[in-house]
Amino acid sequence: MALTNEIIKQKLTEKFGDQLTEWDEQFGLLTFKVPADQNLKVIQFLYDDETLRFRFLTDLTAVHYPERKGEEICVVYHLHNLVDNIRLRFKVYVPSEKPDVYTVTQRFSTANWMERETYDFFGVNFIGHPNLIRILNVDEMDYFPMRKEYAMEDPTRRDKDDEMFGR
Amino acid sequence: MRPVQYNTKVKTVEMPEGYSGEGFFATSFDKIVELGRKNSLWPLPFATSCCGIEFMATMGSHYDLGRFGAERMGFTPRQCDVLLVAGTIAKKMGPILRQVYLQMAEPRWVIAIGACASSGGIFDSYSVLQGIDQVIPVDVYVPGCPPRPEGIIDGILKLQDLVSTESLRRRNNPVYKSLMESYGIQ
């Protein structure tokens, strides 16, 4: 019997009950929301279960939703079941003042650099990460550039000479 | 008709002003040095993106930068005279570019090829250096996105004019010293 989104949803609901919310299915990709402190348990269950077998972390990134007050930063996990070739996506929401999420580096080694990148651009604090430092931007940078809290053109910038551009 | 035809279109640089007689030629030392420097510039290509491709075309047989005495690319800063920065320089690349510049021996010149190297270009972004003159002094800016090989050759010719009119010991010049100091070099 082929694994379908309905079976995945049913198995997850049996295990976690009402904790998983915002179920969605866009372009056939099952999506749901997980409470911030449950992300490790969900990943472990999806990994260990003999029918689910989600044992490949495709992507880990974040999105900033300024309009979701109290849970602005959304960390997104993309998992892949390579045996049945089926994917799913789940999201974890944390406040931008205290963006603490448990690291998944113990389960997936590939998450090491992905979480560093997510920290670099969104400032998500991955608790338990072995080496949470910037990966792409300069080390001296003191802000998180992909957060939607900056004007399109920063008038206080000093690194662009205005007289050269007639601004 | 000789069996071997010699190329009669060979162009040589003009002889500097001086006094010549049978078997000797006398001129001032700086004119000879200028002649040598100007016509045997060793370029160091620091190519990071599409301007580098245009520069490769400039070096190729069709445009042939070798005609102007800049035949040999040196891929080591210690042997080169001209640093050709072709392409976008990210802020993280800035210290590396500066290190390459510091490793070059005096006299040294810099050409910024293209909009990105000159001003950041279209990358008005948090991660891109807004012109390499933020970290190292630049002698010639070549505009364009990317500039055509003719533009790059024009930049090299402008630099040759600069080289031929500069004093021999430019590094002792107070203006040059203060320029270096403004970049925190030495």
Interface residues (C-beta under 8 A of the other chain):
Chain A: L136 N137 V138 M141 P145 E153 D159 K160 D161 M164 F165
Chain B: K91 K92 S119 G120 D124 Y126 S127 L129 Q130 G131 Q134
